[in-house]
């Protein structure tokens, strides 16, 4: 299962997961969360969104 490599990626996965679960409209998604919504299964998104973020950089470029 995928793990988030940044806080931004974790947040995008969380938004995509919310849309998959029907809590957020797909038209509200932006950027990477759209791609994640279309290409990842709900369990993959849940795993990525639940990655502990204490030591993750804000964006992947910072890591």
Secondary structure as GFF3:
##gff-version 3
##sequence-region A 1 63
A	DSSP	alpha_helix	7	20	.	.	.	ID=ss1
A	DSSP	three_ten_helix	26	28	.	.	.	ID=ss2
A	DSSP	alpha_helix	32	39	.	.	.	ID=ss3
A	DSSP	alpha_helix	42	49	.	.	.	ID=ss4
A	DSSP	three_ten_helix	60	62	.	.	.	ID=ss5
###
